[in-house]
Amino acid sequence: MRRIVEPLCNWYGRNKRDLPWRKDTEPYHIWVSEIMLQQTRVEAVKVYYERFTKELPNIEALAHIEEERLLKLWEGLGYYSRARNLKKAAIQIMDKYHGKMPNTYEEIMKLPGIGEYTAGAIASIAFGEKTPAIDGNVFRVIMRLQNSKRNISKLSTKKELFQELTEIMPENPGIFNQALMELGATVCIPNGLPRCEICPLKELCESFKTGTMLELPIKDSKKEKVEEEYTVFILLNYNKVAIHKRPGRGLLASMYEFPNVKQKFNLKEALEYLKKQEYSILRILEVESSKHIFTHKIWQMTNYIVYVEEIEDENEWICITTLLDNYALPSAFKKQLEVLKEEMKNR
């Protein structure tokens, strides 16, 4: 394992991607980028990162931003609890650490929304602490290097790997950790044939010697996603549209959404449902259906755009332009937003 350090770091120096959060070692920049990169592709994150850090250039600005504006900045990235935890952690940093990111792995771990990997990345890259940052890329690289049959889904494997990497940490642990992640992201890739021909560690790689790269790493099989049927109503009254807030706990907690029912309605059933809700319907049209894939479930959505006469109900009726400009709706409702925008154009 010690023999991988020098060639890997040298390779990283020559081949690392030019990413906006790598321009410095500012803890805030590393923190924001690492949170954004969870569950999101690098190319998609670039634009969001630039916009986010331009409006919120430091921890103090993040701590004081209104939640609705924060969620609007985050719109499209999904997993909105990440944004809320960023704000919670920023408030904690302002209160407890005088606005400065704590500089040790142990203290960083105490912040909301920060786990072992993110704490390791911040501590090593920003503060030079010799601590690993183990993500899926690192797991894959090391298991293949060792031709290891250990199950990476097990906590014991993560603990073992943490110790193994701690023992070989060089003087610049941030470079080493980033090099491992970069190798996994660009060379020792998932879901496809690894690019072993250009790997700086191929001579040291046991799975390359035995041809077992695609069999590794070993992990628990994913559970099948549960499919759920929904009917979504884009309710319009002149220039206003109906939205409401989801419960404060659970999936998409406290996010705004279009009114919906956990059931698939055909046009006749949709009309009957709306009439029971005492809506006076001027026009109803079924539009393109949509699907959204979450970590553990899939929403299949039947969508209707419905013009109604003014009514008092439990929804919030807001100006359509206000919704588009100021409110963050989950990416699950991306198709409905597209329909709404198209409807505005055709008026």
Order of alpha helices (4+ residues) and beta strands (2+ residues): alpha-alpha-alpha-alpha-alpha-alpha-alpha-alpha-alpha-alpha-alpha-alpha-beta-beta-beta-beta-alpha-beta-beta-beta-alpha-alpha
